[in-house]
Structure formats: structure tokens, C-alpha cells
Amino acid sequence: MGEYFLNTFLKIFFIFTPFFVFSTFVSMTQDCDSSLKKKLAIKVVLAGFMISILIYTAGNYIFYLFGINLDSFRIGTGIMLLLTAIQLVNGSDGEKPKSEKNIDDIIVVPMATPVLIGPATMGTILVISTETVSNIYKLVDILAISTALFLIGFLLYISGTLEKAISKQGVKVMSKISGLIISAIAAQMIMTGVSNFVK
């Protein structure tokens, strides 16, 4: 059980692209004071949590409703993850809000989705929810998702301090490392889907 939690947590944590989320958050809130950044960090993660749990709990119904084959979805999700990984390795900057007056507008869009919960992340959560049959393991999945989001929320909460300590170049390096790890996860998902089709 502990090993399953750790594996799920690590997979979810990197699929959430924490360093990309962190660098985007820093870019979009660079004109905000520390107090406002912390409030925004909490709101972004809460929005992300609600979206993630909704996707996880409704995953099986979505597959059933649209008649989606799990392996087809696995391959599609793997491709989306691979595109996300390429974006991370190549580098991508988020758009800044035009003024501090509308800073709250970034909480759900684009920070909660699609930066934190993008198409690839949604697809991965759907695949995990569909593959997990036992209710106990479903609870472990939700705990892993919650833990990953909590850590990302903590990163955003102390983003002001981290930005000074790491520097912009350090953030870019972490984003590239995250992209490499995600590309490996994506490749595994695609190969699994293709392998099942061949069988």
C-alpha cells in the first residue's frame, strides 16, 4: 500500500508540472506583494483540488458515456503529456495579468486550468481512476493527489522567498528536469497502450 501511494504520488506530482506551475505563477504575480501571492496560492490549489477530484470521481462515467477505449485514451493522454514535456524543456512563459485590479481572474483560468490542471493532467487522472477498482486504492489515489497538490500549494505559498533563492535561471532548469521526467512517463503510457492494441 505504501509503495502504491509513493508511486502514484510521484507520478501525479510530476504530471502536475510543479516547476512549470511555479515559474508561471511567479511570472504572473511578480507585481503583487507577498501577502497577495500567498492568498492567490491557496485559492489556486483549492480550485485545482476541486477540479482534480471531480475528474477522478467522474472518470468511469465519462469513459462509459463517450464509449472511449481505455488504451486509446491512454495513448492520447501520453501524446498530450509528451507535448507538455516538450513545452517544459523548450521553455514557455505565462501571460501576465494586465493589472493588479484583475489579478483574481487568474485563479481558475489560467492558473488552476490549464496551467495546473491541463488536458494531459486531466487525461492522466481519468486513466488512473479507471484503472483503480478497489475503493481502498481509490482513497489512496485521492490522498496521493491531495498530497501532491498540497506540496505544489506550499511551493506557490513561499514563491516570493524561493524566487530570490533560486533565481530565474534556477526555475528554468527545474522546469526542464520536470519535462524530462514527464516525457518518460508519457513514453511509458504510449507504449502500454500500443502494446495492448497489438495483443
Secondary structure, 3 states (H helix, E strand, C coil): CHHHHHHHHHHHHHHCCHHHHHHHHHHHCCCCCHHHHHHHHHHHHHHHHHHHHHHHHHHHHHHHHHCCCHHHHHHHHHHHHHHHHHHHHHCCCCCCCCCHHHHHHHHHHHHHHHHHCCHHHHHHHHHHHHHCCCHHHHHHHHHHHHHHHHHHHHHHHCHHHHHHHHHHHHHHHHHHHHHHHHHHHHHHHHHHHHHHHHC
